[in-house]
Amino acid sequence: MEGKVSVGIAGLGYWGSNVARNLDRIPGCELAWCCDLDPARLEPLREGYPGARLSADLDELLADEGLDAVAVATPVADHAETARRVLEAGKHCFVEKPLARRVEEARALCGLAAGRERVLMVGHLLEFHPAVVALRGLLADGELGDVHYIHSQRLNLGKLRADENALWSLGAHDVSVALALTGELPAEVAARGQSYVRRGVEDVVFAFLRFPSGIVAHLHLSWLDPHKERRLTVVGSRRMASFDDMTSERKLTVFDKGFDPEAGSPDDFVARSGEAWSPEVGDEEPLALELAHFVESVREGRRPRTDGESGLRVVTVLAALQRSLEDGGAPVELEELRGVPA
């Protein structure tokens, strides 16, 4: 594709406004349309994005033959339907996470994108975070040894939601990172949670993923907690690493800690506690990196890092966890979901 990539955005709430801001700053990208059902959200944009056309009707965007792509930042319940309309109109599509709320919806979107030869990318933001990219590099280089387990905490006294629980609101981030770091789908998952504030909507969830390789992951998700934490720890056979997104510096730290066999006694081990160090990590805004990757994927006609299939995998795991949640924490094997609507 030659010239600028023309992109519109559907959904201009809190996060959608961040998407619009970043799209407007990407070299070679033209923010051509801003769309939201609430006209009150559109008027303040006239001065900030004078070159963009404003509309409360998605069909206006989709009818523009000069529009190359649409970024979908609508409420989660509308993701699948809005993305379907975008793809059927022949536009490339970026969808905020999660791709859909049902496995079959996510699978259908992947098929539609492939059939129309359109780029479908999901906003798994943390996979573009410089610290997570650096962590993946450490794992690939064997710096941590064999991965034993992953532990993540995504906590806050956050906004209560009526249309999604803490698993779907927060868990997509950590599930996507766990899949990216392990390079595999879990064989079995389980989840327990509790609804303390709003009946029927779990505000705290503890999720467990067991991978075929033997790696396990534990996710603590809550918007009912006195601490705001965004932390992920990876424990390996050689070293350990921690990604803390709440710190302004040293977001990634490697700990030279573990157990070494005691000399002359193969059944005994000695605890090792060496120095900690922090790799150099860029300070680029992850959303800017993610959207620039989408625009470049559209321009070059290539598969993005977090494509539709990636989104489908995350939705599959979330659906399995939701099923376990509803069954009181009973383990769910991923094979059980094949052919079963979720």
Backbone hydrogen bonds in HBPLUS format (Angstrom, degrees):
<---DONOR---> <-ACCEPTOR-->    atom                        ^
c    i                          cat <-CA-CA->   ^        H-A-AA   ^      H-
h    n   atom  resd res      DA  || num        DHA   H-A  angle D-A-AA Bond
n    s   type  num  typ     dist DA aas  dist angle  dist       angle   num
A0005-VAL N   A0028-GLY O   2.91 MM  23  6.29 163.5  1.93 153.4 152.4     1
A0030-GLU N   A0005-VAL O   2.86 MM  25  5.98 168.9  1.87 146.9 148.4     2
A0068-ASP N   A0006-SER O   2.91 MM  62  5.14 136.6  2.10 126.2 139.6     3
A0069-ALA N   A0006-SER O   3.07 MM  63  6.46 149.8  2.17 156.1 162.2     4
A0007-VAL N   A0030-GLU O   2.85 MM  23  6.03 173.0  1.86 165.1 166.3     5
A0032-ALA N   A0007-VAL O   2.83 MM  25  5.69 147.6  1.93 145.9 155.2     6
A0008-GLY N   A0069-ALA O   2.91 MM  61  6.35 152.9  1.99 143.9 151.3     7
A0071-ALA N   A0008-GLY O   2.79 MM  63  6.22 158.2  1.84 153.6 159.0     8
A0009-ILE N   A0033-TRP O   3.06 MM  24  6.23 146.1  2.17 129.3 137.9     9
A0035-CYS N   A0009-ILE O   2.85 MM  26  6.00 149.3  1.94 162.1 171.9    10
A0010-ALA N   A0071-ALA O   2.85 MM  61  6.17 165.0  1.87 167.2 169.2    11
A0073-ALA N   A0010-ALA O   2.77 MM  63  5.87 171.9  1.78 165.6 167.2    12
A0011-GLY N   A0035-CYS O   2.81 MM  24  6.10 173.3  1.81 163.2 164.1    13
A0017-SER N   A0013-GLY O   2.95 MM   4  5.98 150.6  2.03 150.4 155.6    14
A0018-ASN N   A0015-TRP O   2.97 MM   3  5.13 124.9  2.28 100.1 114.6    15
A0019-VAL N   A0015-TRP O   3.02 MM   4  6.43 150.7  2.11 149.8 158.6    16
A0020-ALA N   A0016-GLY O   2.94 MM   4  6.21 161.0  1.97 150.4 154.8    17
A0021-ARG N   A0017-SER O   3.05 MM   4  6.20 158.4  2.10 140.6 146.3    18
A0022-ASN N   A0018-ASN O   3.11 MM   4  6.33 160.9  2.15 147.5 151.5    19
A0023-LEU N   A0019-VAL O   2.92 MM   4  6.13 162.4  1.95 155.6 160.9    20
A0024-ASP N   A0020-ALA O   3.03 MM   4  6.15 157.7  2.08 150.6 156.0    21
A0025-ARG N   A0022-ASN O   3.08 MM   3  5.20 143.3  2.22 100.9 111.6    22
A0026-ILE N   A0023-LEU O   3.30 MM   3  5.45 161.0  2.34 106.3 111.7    23
A0029-CYS N   A0026-ILE O   3.09 MM   3  5.46 143.5  2.23 141.3 136.8    24
A0053-ARG N   A0032-ALA O   2.81 MM  21  6.10 170.0  1.82 142.1 139.8    25
A0034-CYS N   A0053-ARG O   2.87 MM  19  6.25 149.0  1.96 160.7 165.0    26
A0055-SER N   A0034-CYS O   3.01 MM  21  6.40 149.6  2.11 160.5 163.5    27
A0036-ASP N   A0055-SER O   3.14 MM  19  6.72 145.4  2.27 147.4 156.7    28
A0041-ARG N   A0038-ASP O   3.00 MM   3  5.72 155.6  2.06 121.4 127.7    29
A0042-LEU N   A0039-PRO O   2.97 MM   3  5.14 142.8  2.11 102.9 114.2    30
A0043-GLU N   A0039-PRO O   3.37 MM   4  6.70 156.3  2.43 163.5 165.5    31
A0045-LEU N   A0042-LEU O   2.88 MM   3  5.47 154.1  1.95 120.7 129.3    32
A0046-ARG N   A0043-GLU O   3.21 MM   3  5.75 164.3  2.23 119.3 123.3    33
A0049-TYR N   A0045-LEU O   2.83 MM   4  5.75 163.1  1.86 160.2 162.2    34
A0052-ALA N   A0049-TYR O   3.04 MM   3  5.54 164.5  2.07 118.7 123.7    35
A0060-GLU N   A0057-ASP O   3.07 MM   3  5.68 145.7  2.19 114.4 122.7    36
A0061-LEU N   A0058-LEU O   3.02 MM   3  5.37 120.6  2.38 106.3 119.8    37
A0062-LEU N   A0058-LEU O   3.10 MM   4  6.44 166.4  2.12 156.2 159.6    38
A0063-ALA N   A0059-ASP O   2.96 MM   4  6.00 133.0  2.18 140.0 150.5    39
A0064-ASP N   A0061-LEU O   3.03 MM   3  5.47 157.5  2.08 112.2 119.4    40
A0067-LEU N   A0064-ASP O   3.11 MM   3  5.53 165.3  2.14 113.5 118.0    41
A0092-HIS N   A0068-ASP O   3.02 MM  24  6.31 166.4  2.04 152.1 149.3    42
A0070-VAL N   A0092-HIS O   2.96 MM  22  6.38 151.7  2.04 150.0 154.9    43
A0094-PHE N   A0070-VAL O   3.02 MM  24  6.34 163.7  2.05 148.4 152.1    44
A0072-VAL N   A0094-PHE O   2.64 MM  22  5.96 168.5  1.66 162.2 165.3    45
A0096-GLU N   A0072-VAL O   3.02 MM  24  6.20 159.4  2.06 167.9 169.4    46
A0078-ASP N   A0075-PRO O   2.87 MM   3  5.58 153.2  1.94 122.2 130.3    47
A0079-HIS N   A0076-VAL O   3.08 MM   3  5.23 161.0  2.11 110.4 116.3    48
A0082-THR N   A0078-ASP O   2.96 MM   4  5.93 168.3  1.97 162.1 166.0    49
A0083-ALA N   A0079-HIS O   2.89 MM   4  5.96 164.5  1.92 154.1 159.0    50
A0084-ARG N   A0080-ALA O   2.93 MM   4  6.07 152.1  2.01 144.3 152.3    51
A0085-ARG N   A0081-GLU O   3.12 MM   4  6.40 159.5  2.16 147.9 152.1    52
A0086-VAL N   A0082-THR O   3.02 MM   4  6.31 156.2  2.08 148.9 155.8    53
A0087-LEU N   A0083-ALA O   2.95 MM   4  6.16 169.0  1.96 156.4 158.2    54
A0088-GLU N   A0084-ARG O   2.91 MM   4  6.03 162.1  1.95 152.5 158.0    55
A0089-ALA N   A0085-ARG O   3.07 MM   4  6.17 132.9  2.31 135.9 147.0    56
A0089-ALA N   A0086-VAL O   3.19 MM   3  5.22 132.9  2.42  94.7 107.4    57
A0091-LYS N   A0086-VAL O   3.17 MM   5  5.61 161.5  2.21 154.4 150.4    58
A0090-GLY N   A0087-LEU O   2.90 MM   3  5.12 157.9  1.95 108.6 114.6    59
A0093-CYS N   A0119-VAL O   2.84 MM  26  6.16 173.5  1.85 168.9 169.6    60
A0121-MET N   A0093-CYS O   2.95 MM  28  6.41 159.7  1.99 157.7 164.1    61
A0095-VAL N   A0121-MET O   2.82 MM  26  6.25 160.2  1.86 160.1 166.7    62
A0123-GLY N   A0095-VAL O   2.71 MM  28  5.93 150.6  1.80 152.6 154.3    63
A0106-ALA N   A0102-ARG O   3.12 MM   4  6.46 161.9  2.16 153.6 158.0    64
A0107-ARG N   A0103-VAL O   2.89 MM   4  6.15 160.6  1.93 155.2 161.0    65
A0108-ALA N   A0104-GLU O   2.97 MM   4  6.06 155.5  2.03 141.5 148.0    66
A0109-LEU N   A0105-GLU O   3.05 MM   4  6.33 152.0  2.13 146.9 153.9    67
A0110-CYS N   A0106-ALA O   3.14 MM   4  6.45 153.9  2.21 147.0 153.4    68
A0111-GLY N   A0107-ARG O   3.06 MM   4  6.38 159.6  2.11 149.9 155.2    69
A0112-LEU N   A0108-ALA O   2.88 MM   4  6.10 153.9  1.95 146.9 154.5    70
A0113-ALA N   A0109-LEU O   2.93 MM   4  6.10 164.5  1.95 151.5 155.0    71
A0114-ALA N   A0110-CYS O   3.03 MM   4  6.21 159.8  2.07 146.8 152.4    72
A0115-GLY N   A0111-GLY O   2.91 MM   4  6.05 159.6  1.95 147.1 153.0    73
A0116-ARG N   A0112-LEU O   2.95 MM   4  6.13 150.8  2.04 149.0 156.3    74
A0117-GLU N   A0113-ALA O   2.91 MM   4  5.75 109.1  2.42 133.0 149.5    75
A0118-ARG N   A0113-ALA O   2.93 MM   5  5.01 164.0  1.95 146.0 150.2    76
A0117-GLU N   A0114-ALA O   3.19 MM   3  4.90 148.8  2.30  94.0 103.3    77
A0122-VAL N   A0306-THR O   2.83 MM 184  5.68 168.1  1.85 168.1 171.9    78
A0124-HIS N   A0122-VAL O   2.85 MM   2  5.80 137.5  2.03 108.0  95.1    79
A0127-GLU N   A0124-HIS O   3.13 MM   3  5.98 150.7  2.22 123.5 130.8    80
A0128-PHE N   A0125-LEU O   2.93 MM   3  5.68 163.5  1.96 122.5 128.0    81
A0129-HIS N   A0126-LEU O   3.09 MM   3  4.90 157.2  2.15  98.8 106.0    82
A0132-VAL N   A0129-HIS O   2.96 MM   3  5.31 120.7  2.32 109.1 123.9    83
A0133-VAL N   A0129-HIS O   2.94 MM   4  6.23 161.6  1.98 162.2 168.4    84
A0134-ALA N   A0130-PRO O   2.95 MM   4  6.10 153.2  2.02 140.2 147.5    85
A0135-LEU N   A0131-ALA O   2.90 MM   4  6.10 147.2  2.01 138.3 147.8    86
A0136-ARG N   A0132-VAL O   2.90 MM   4  6.18 156.5  1.96 149.8 155.0    87
A0137-GLY N   A0133-VAL O   3.09 MM   4  6.37 148.5  2.19 140.7 149.3    88
A0138-LEU N   A0134-ALA O   2.99 MM   4  6.35 147.9  2.10 145.4 153.7    89
A0139-LEU N   A0135-LEU O   3.05 MM   4  6.38 157.1  2.10 150.4 156.1    90
A0140-ALA N   A0136-ARG O   2.90 MM   4  6.14 160.5  1.94 149.1 154.7    91
A0141-ASP N   A0137-GLY O   2.97 MM   4  6.12 145.0  2.09 143.2 152.2    92
A0143-GLU N   A0138-LEU O   2.97 MM   5  5.28 149.7  2.06 161.9 158.4    93
A0142-GLY N   A0139-LEU O   3.06 MM   3  5.11 156.4  2.12 103.0 110.3    94
A0145-GLY N   A0142-GLY O   3.15 MM   3  4.97 146.3  2.27  96.4 106.5    95
A0238-ARG N   A0144-LEU O   2.90 MM  94  4.99 166.5  1.92 133.1 129.7    96
A0239-ARG N   A0144-LEU O   3.31 MM  95  4.44 162.9  2.34 105.1 106.7    97
A0237-SER N   A0146-ASP O   2.80 MM  91  5.19 133.6  2.01 132.8 147.7    98
A0148-HIS N   A0235-VAL O   2.75 MM  87  5.64 166.8  1.76 154.6 158.9    99
A0149-TYR N   A0235-VAL O   3.36 MM  86  5.50 153.1  2.44 136.8 144.5   100
A0235-VAL N   A0149-TYR O   2.97 MM  86  5.50 174.5  1.98 167.4 169.3   101
A0150-ILE N   A0216-VAL O   2.88 MM  66  6.35 149.1  1.97 148.0 158.1   102
A0218-HIS N   A0150-ILE O   2.86 MM  68  6.34 152.7  1.94 153.4 161.2   103
A0151-HIS N   A0233-THR O   2.90 MM  82  5.18 161.3  1.93 150.0 155.7   104
A0233-THR N   A0151-HIS O   2.77 MM  82  5.18 166.9  1.78 156.3 160.7   105
A0152-SER N   A0218-HIS O   2.95 MM  66  6.39 163.2  1.97 163.9 168.7   106
A0220-HIS N   A0152-SER O   2.95 MM  68  6.20 155.7  2.01 145.8 153.7   107
A0153-GLN N   A0231-ARG O   2.81 MM  78  5.27 158.5  1.86 157.9 162.0   108
A0231-ARG N   A0153-GLN O   3.02 MM  78  5.27 156.0  2.08 149.2 154.5   109
A0154-ARG N   A0220-HIS O   2.92 MM  66  6.25 170.9  1.93 174.9 176.8   110
A0222-SER N   A0154-ARG O   3.09 MM  68  6.50 162.4  2.12 155.7 153.2   111
A0155-LEU N   A0229-GLU O   2.96 MM  74  5.05 152.5  2.04 137.0 146.0   112
A0229-GLU N   A0155-LEU O   3.05 MM  74  5.05 147.1  2.16 118.6 128.2   113
A0156-ASN N   A0222-SER O   3.07 MM  66  6.38 122.1  2.42 130.1 145.4   114
A0158-GLY N   A0223-TRP O   3.04 MM  65  4.55 132.9  2.27 102.1 115.8   115
A0169-SER N   A0165-ASN O   2.93 MM   4  6.05 159.6  1.98 157.2 164.0   116
A0166-ALA N   A0202-GLU O   2.90 MM  36  6.05 167.8  1.91 167.9 172.1   117
A0170-LEU N   A0166-ALA O   2.91 MM   4  5.50 160.3  1.95 135.8 141.6   118
A0171-GLY N   A0167-LEU O   2.72 MM   4  4.69 129.4  1.97 119.3 135.6   119
A0173-HIS N   A0170-LEU O   3.32 MM   3  6.16 142.9  2.47 120.0 126.1   120
A0175-VAL N   A0171-GLY O   2.87 MM   4  5.97 164.1  1.89 166.4 171.5   121
A0176-SER N   A0172-ALA O   3.08 MM   4  5.99 162.5  2.11 140.3 145.2   122
A0177-VAL N   A0173-HIS O   3.19 MM   4  6.47 156.1  2.25 144.7 151.2   123
A0178-ALA N   A0174-ASP O   2.91 MM   4  6.02 159.6  1.95 144.3 150.3   124
A0179-LEU N   A0175-VAL O   2.96 MM   4  6.19 160.9  2.00 154.0 158.4   125
A0180-ALA N   A0176-SER O   3.00 MM   4  6.16 152.8  2.07 141.3 149.3   126
A0181-LEU N   A0177-VAL O   2.84 MM   4  6.02 158.3  1.88 154.9 160.1   127
A0182-THR N   A0178-ALA O   3.04 MM   4  6.10 157.0  2.09 145.5 151.5   128
A0183-GLY N   A0179-LEU O   2.79 MM   4  5.52 145.6  1.91 139.1 148.9   129
A0187-ALA N   A0210-ARG O   2.72 MM  23  5.90 142.9  1.86 145.7 156.1   130
A0334-LEU N   A0187-ALA O   3.19 MM 147  5.65 156.6  2.25 124.0 130.6   131
A0188-GLU N   A0210-ARG O   3.25 MM  22  5.32 158.6  2.30 147.8 151.1   132
A0210-ARG N   A0188-GLU O   2.88 MM  22  5.32 167.8  1.89 167.5 166.6   133
A0189-VAL N   A0332-VAL O   2.92 MM 143  5.38 158.2  1.96 146.2 152.8   134
A0332-VAL N   A0189-VAL O   2.81 MM 143  5.38 160.0  1.85 159.6 165.8   135
A0190-ALA N   A0208-PHE O   2.94 MM  18  5.18 144.8  2.07 146.9 151.4   136
A0208-PHE N   A0190-ALA O   2.76 MM  18  5.18 159.2  1.80 164.4 164.9   137
A0192-ARG N   A0206-PHE O   3.00 MM  14  5.44 159.6  2.04 151.6 157.1   138
A0206-PHE N   A0192-ARG O   2.79 MM  14  5.44 168.8  1.80 170.9 174.9   139
A0194-GLN N   A0204-VAL O   3.06 MM  10  5.73 148.5  2.16 153.2 160.1   140
A0203-ASP N   A0194-GLN O   3.10 MM   9  6.44 137.3  2.29 143.0 146.8   141
A0201-VAL N   A0198-ARG O   3.12 MM   3  5.68 162.2  2.15 140.9 139.9   142
A0223-TRP N   A0203-ASP O   3.17 MM  20  5.86 153.4  2.24 156.5 163.5   143
A0205-VAL N   A0221-LEU O   2.80 MM  16  5.15 160.3  1.84 156.0 160.2   144
A0221-LEU N   A0205-VAL O   2.90 MM  16  5.15 178.1  1.90 165.9 165.8   145
A0207-ALA N   A0219-LEU O   2.89 MM  12  4.99 164.4  1.92 147.1 152.2   146
A0219-LEU N   A0207-ALA O   2.85 MM  12  4.99 163.7  1.88 142.4 147.8   147
A0209-LEU N   A0217-ALA O   2.85 MM   8  5.02 159.1  1.89 150.7 154.5   148
A0217-ALA N   A0209-LEU O   2.84 MM   8  5.02 150.7  1.92 145.7 152.1   149
A0211-PHE N   A0215-ILE O   2.84 MM   4  5.30 173.7  1.84 176.1 174.0   150
A0214-GLY N   A0211-PHE O   2.94 MM   3  5.49 161.9  1.98 120.0 126.0   151
A0245-ASP N   A0230-ARG O   2.90 MM  15  5.36 163.0  1.92 168.5 163.9   152
A0232-LEU N   A0243-PHE O   2.85 MM  11  5.11 152.3  1.93 144.1 153.1   153
A0243-PHE N   A0232-LEU O   2.74 MM  11  5.11 169.7  1.75 158.1 161.5   154
A0234-VAL N   A0241-ALA O   2.84 MM   7  5.28 165.6  1.86 156.1 160.9   155
A0241-ALA N   A0234-VAL O   2.90 MM   7  5.28 159.1  1.94 152.1 158.7   156
A0236-GLY N   A0239-ARG O   2.91 MM   3  5.29 141.6  2.06 144.5 156.7   157
A0240-MET N   A0255-PHE O   3.01 MM  15  5.08 164.8  2.03 147.7 152.5   158
A0255-PHE N   A0240-MET O   2.65 MM  15  5.08 170.2  1.66 152.5 156.2   159
A0242-SER N   A0253-THR O   2.85 MM  11  5.32 154.5  1.92 151.7 160.3   160
A0253-THR N   A0242-SER O   2.95 MM  11  5.32 157.8  2.00 148.1 155.4   161
A0244-ASP N   A0251-LYS O   2.77 MM   7  5.00 157.9  1.82 148.4 154.6   162
A0254-VAL N   A0277-TRP O   2.73 MM  23  5.35 175.5  1.73 165.5 166.8   163
A0277-TRP N   A0254-VAL O   2.94 MM  23  5.35 155.5  2.00 148.0 155.9   164
A0256-ASP N   A0275-GLU O   3.26 MM  19  5.71 151.5  2.35 134.0 142.3   165
A0274-GLY N   A0256-ASP O   2.65 MM  18  4.79 165.9  1.67 156.2 153.3   166
A0258-GLY N   A0272-ARG O   3.03 MM  14  5.24 146.8  2.15 142.4 144.1   167
A0272-ARG N   A0258-GLY O   2.70 MM  14  5.24 169.9  1.71 162.0 160.5   168
A0260-ASP N   A0270-VAL O   2.92 MM  10  5.28 169.6  1.93 149.0 149.1   169
A0270-VAL N   A0260-ASP O   2.71 MM  10  5.28 163.9  1.73 158.3 162.3   170
A0262-GLU N   A0268-ASP O   2.86 MM   6  5.53 172.3  1.87 136.5 135.9   171
A0265-SER N   A0262-GLU O   2.96 MM   3  5.40 161.2  2.00 137.9 137.4   172
A0268-ASP N   A0265-SER O   3.01 MM   3  5.57 167.0  2.03 122.4 126.6   173
A0288-ALA N   A0285-GLU O   3.00 MM   3  5.31 121.0  2.36 106.7 121.3   174
A0289-LEU N   A0285-GLU O   3.11 MM   4  6.49 157.0  2.16 155.8 162.7   175
A0290-GLU N   A0286-PRO O   2.85 MM   4  6.05 159.5  1.89 151.9 157.9   176
A0291-LEU N   A0287-LEU O   2.99 MM   4  6.12 170.5  2.00 151.2 153.1   177
A0292-ALA N   A0288-ALA O   3.00 MM   4  6.04 153.2  2.08 141.8 149.7   178
A0293-HIS N   A0289-LEU O   3.02 MM   4  6.16 147.5  2.13 141.1 149.5   179
A0294-PHE N   A0290-GLU O   3.07 MM   4  6.46 146.3  2.19 142.1 151.4   180
A0295-VAL N   A0291-LEU O   2.96 MM   4  6.25 166.3  1.98 152.8 155.2   181
A0296-GLU N   A0292-ALA O   2.96 MM   4  6.11 159.7  2.01 145.9 151.7   182
A0297-SER N   A0293-HIS O   2.88 MM   4  6.02 149.2  1.98 141.7 150.5   183
A0298-VAL N   A0294-PHE O   2.94 MM   4  6.25 154.7  2.01 152.6 159.0   184
A0299-ARG N   A0295-VAL O   2.93 MM   4  6.18 161.3  1.97 148.0 153.5   185
A0300-GLU N   A0296-GLU O   2.89 MM   4  6.03 159.8  1.93 150.0 154.6   186
A0301-GLY N   A0297-SER O   2.78 MM   4  5.55 118.2  2.16 134.8 149.3   187
A0302-ARG N   A0297-SER O   3.08 MM   5  5.07 146.4  2.20 134.5 142.4   188
A0310-SER N   A0307-ASP O   3.06 MM   3  5.24 121.8  2.41 100.8 115.1   189
A0311-GLY N   A0307-ASP O   3.06 MM   4  6.47 154.8  2.12 149.3 156.7   190
A0312-LEU N   A0308-GLY O   2.80 MM   4  6.11 148.8  1.90 148.2 157.6   191
A0313-ARG N   A0309-GLU O   2.99 MM   4  6.25 154.6  2.06 145.6 151.2   192
A0314-VAL N   A0310-SER O   3.15 MM   4  6.46 159.0  2.20 149.3 154.2   193
A0315-VAL N   A0311-GLY O   2.98 MM   4  6.21 163.8  2.00 150.6 155.2   194
A0316-THR N   A0312-LEU O   2.88 MM   4  6.05 153.6  1.95 148.4 155.9   195
A0317-VAL N   A0313-ARG O   3.09 MM   4  6.38 156.6  2.15 147.4 152.3   196
A0318-LEU N   A0314-VAL O   2.91 MM   4  6.17 165.5  1.93 155.1 159.4   197
A0319-ALA N   A0315-VAL O   2.84 MM   4  5.95 159.0  1.88 149.6 155.2   198
A0320-ALA N   A0316-THR O   3.07 MM   4  6.26 150.8  2.16 140.8 148.4   199
A0321-LEU N   A0317-VAL O   2.92 MM   4  6.19 157.9  1.97 151.6 157.8   200
A0322-GLN N   A0318-LEU O   2.82 MM   4  6.06 153.1  1.89 147.6 155.6   201
A0323-ARG N   A0319-ALA O   2.96 MM   4  6.17 150.7  2.05 141.0 148.8   202
A0324-SER N   A0320-ALA O   3.02 MM   4  6.34 154.9  2.09 146.1 152.5   203
A0325-LEU N   A0321-LEU O   2.85 MM   4  6.09 155.4  1.91 147.8 155.3   204
A0326-GLU N   A0322-GLN O   2.96 MM   4  6.22 156.8  2.01 149.9 154.7   205
A0327-ASP N   A0323-ARG O   3.06 MM   4  6.26 129.3  2.33 135.3 149.0   206
A0327-ASP N   A0324-SER O   3.01 MM   3  4.92 130.7  2.26  93.8 108.0   207
A0329-GLY N   A0324-SER O   2.77 MM   5  4.89 160.4  1.80 150.9 146.5   208
A0328-GLY N   A0325-LEU O   3.30 MM   3  5.40 150.8  2.39 110.5 109.3   209
A0336-GLU N   A0333-GLU O   2.92 MM   3  5.44 141.8  2.07 112.0 122.5   210
A0337-LEU N   A0334-LEU O   3.07 MM   3  5.57 154.0  2.14 111.6 118.9   211
A0338-ARG N   A0335-GLU O   3.19 MM   3  5.58 155.3  2.25 110.0 116.9   212
A0340-VAL N   A0337-LEU O   2.95 MM   3  5.07 167.0  1.97 124.0 125.4   213
